[in-house]
Amino acid sequence: MDIEKHLIITGTSEVSWKDAIVKTINEASKSIDYISSIKILEQKAKIDGNKISEYFVDLDLGFLIDLNRKDDN
């Protein structure tokens, strides 16, 4: 049986929404094991003058719970 937990996280990029998504997943994977899915909830941008200066993405990040993990206590 698999159990999946979800976190909603926000990532940013000065390049694009795709870059924000890739960077956010990469950073999250450094501290969260077993990432199994993402859902893009929202894309936003900051406008400076007449162009986009920063891209924002809200992601629903799914990861599997390790049912075989040993408790240190």
N, C-alpha and C positions, 0 to 999 in steps of 0.2 A: 504494500500500500504506500502510495506517495502522498505526502502532505506538502502543499505549497503555501508559502507565506508571501504577503505582498507589502511593499513599501511604496509610498509616493515620494519621488525625489525630483528636484529641479536642477537642470544643467544649463550652462551658458557657453556661448562661443561668439567670437567677433567675426567668424567666417561664414557660417551657415547653420540652418537648423540640423541638417544631417551631421555636421561636425559636432554640434552640441550633443546630439544623441550618442555618437560614437565615443566622444570624450567622457560623457557621463557613465556609460556602461563600463568603459575601461577603468575609470576611477572607482566605481562601485565594486567591481570585481576584485579589487585589491583588498577589500575588507569583508566581502560577502561571498561565501562559497555557494556553489551549485545554482548559479543564476540560470533560470530555465525559460523566462519569457519577459517581454516588455510590451506595454501598450502605451502608445502616445496619446496622452490625455489632452494636451493643449500646446499650441505653439504661439509664442508672443515675440514681439520685437520692440527694441528701444529705437526711436528715431532721433537723429541728430541732424538738424537742418532739413535737408530733403532726402536723406538716405538712412538706411538701417545701420546702426552702429553696434548693436548687440542683439543676439538671438537667444531666446529662452525656450526651453522645452520642459514640460511636466510629464514625467513617466511613471507608470505603474509598473514597478519592477517585481517580478515573481521569482522566488527561489525555493528550492526544495529543502525541507527540514531533514537533517541527518538523523534518522531514527536509531542508528547504531552508535551514535556518539556516547562516549563514556563520561559520566559526571565526575568531576574532580573531588567532590565531597565524600 
